[in-house]
Each structure stands twice: as C-alpha cells, then as structure tokens.
Amino acid sequence: METAHFLRTCGLCQRRLQPGRDIYMYRGDTAFCSLECREQQMKQDERKEKYSGMASKKEDHRHHASAQTAAASEGETLAAA
C-alpha cells in the first residue's frame, strides 16, 4: 500500500515522516513530524491571516476616504458616519 503524498514529509521542516511514528495533522491535509512543527505552522498562518485582514481593512479605509473626497469635490453634502 502506497502512502499518500501529504503523509510522506513534514509540512514545515520537510523531514521524512517515519512509519509507525505519530503524525500531527493540521487543516486536514498537512502532516507534521512533531507538535512543535505543527504549532509553528499554525502561528505562521495566524500571522498571515492577521496581516491580510489588516491590509484589506486599510484598503477599505482608503477606498472610503477617496469616495468621500470625490463626493465633496462634486459639491455633495457629506454626513459623518
């Protein structure tokens, strides 16, 4: 029986996963050789998600501000939100 591709190496350090040893899973299809590797990947993902969430909020704020500026230059009345 052949091992599934994602169960062959650690998703973080790329070490070969040994048959008969514990494998730590994360997000369904990522295997890790240790709790430490899995936890490190989880922290990296949290930072990425936090950063991408902050970046999209900044973009939304810029879009909102430019829309207000455009409306003001056209002589429209603006109400504070």
Backbone torsions as a table, in degrees:
resi	resn	phi	psi	omega
1	MET	NA	130.1	-178.4
2	GLU	-89.5	140.3	179.4
3	THR	-76.7	139.9	177.0
4	ALA	-59.4	145.4	-176.0
5	HIS	-52.1	-45.2	-175.7
6	PHE	-71.9	-7.5	177.5
7	LEU	-100.5	9.0	-177.9
8	ARG	-89.3	-37.7	-178.2
9	THR	-134.0	155.8	178.1
10	CYS	-65.0	135.6	-179.4
11	GLY	-68.1	-11.3	-179.8
12	LEU	-112.7	-59.1	-173.7
13	CYS	-93.1	-5.5	177.8
14	GLN	66.6	12.5	174.9
15	ARG	-65.7	147.2	178.3
16	ARG	-69.2	132.4	178.0
17	LEU	-83.5	127.0	-174.6
18	GLN	-88.1	135.6	175.1
19	PRO	-59.9	140.4	178.5
20	GLY	86.2	-6.6	178.6
21	ARG	-103.4	157.1	179.6
22	ASP	-63.1	142.6	175.2
23	ILE	-123.6	132.4	-177.5
24	TYR	-106.0	119.7	-174.6
25	MET	-97.2	152.7	177.4
26	TYR	-148.6	133.7	179.5
27	ARG	54.0	35.4	170.7
28	GLY	84.2	-46.9	-173.6
29	ASP	-130.6	23.4	175.8
30	THR	-120.4	122.8	-178.2
31	ALA	-105.0	147.3	-179.8
32	PHE	-132.2	150.7	-177.3
33	CYS	-79.1	-20.1	-177.2
34	SER	-150.4	163.7	175.2
35	LEU	-62.3	-35.5	-179.0
36	GLU	-63.1	-45.0	178.5
37	CYS	-63.7	-43.5	179.9
38	ARG	-62.3	-44.7	-178.8
39	GLU	-65.3	-38.2	177.9
40	GLN	-62.7	-41.6	178.0
41	GLN	-65.0	-40.2	179.0
42	MET	-62.0	-42.0	179.1
43	LYS	-65.5	-40.9	177.5
44	GLN	-61.1	-44.1	-179.9
45	ASP	-64.1	-39.8	178.1
46	GLU	-62.2	-43.0	178.8
47	ARG	-63.3	-42.7	178.7
48	LYS	-61.2	-45.7	-179.0
49	GLU	-64.6	-40.6	179.0
50	LYS	-64.6	-44.1	-179.7
51	TYR	-65.1	-44.7	-179.2
52	SER	-66.8	-33.3	176.1
53	GLY	-67.6	-39.6	177.7
54	MET	-67.6	-40.3	-179.4
55	ALA	-64.5	-41.3	-179.7
56	SER	-70.0	-33.3	176.5
57	LYS	-65.7	-40.7	177.8
58	LYS	-62.7	-42.2	179.9
59	GLU	-63.9	-42.4	177.6
60	ASP	-61.4	-41.9	-179.7
61	HIS	-64.4	-44.2	178.8
62	ARG	-61.8	-43.0	-179.8
63	HIS	-62.8	-44.0	-179.9
64	HIS	-63.6	-44.3	-179.5
65	ALA	-64.6	-41.5	180.0
66	SER	-69.0	-33.2	176.9
67	ALA	-66.9	-38.8	177.7
68	GLN	-65.6	-42.7	179.4
69	THR	-62.0	-43.8	179.5
70	ALA	-63.8	-42.2	179.9
71	ALA	-65.5	-40.4	-179.8
72	ALA	-65.9	-37.7	-179.6
73	SER	-70.8	-20.7	177.6
74	GLU	-89.4	2.8	176.5
75	GLY	84.4	13.7	179.1
76	GLU	-79.3	152.4	176.0
77	THR	-84.9	133.3	-179.8
78	LEU	-109.9	141.7	174.7
79	ALA	-110.6	138.6	178.9
80	ALA	-71.3	139.7	-179.6
81	ALA	-94.7	NA	NA
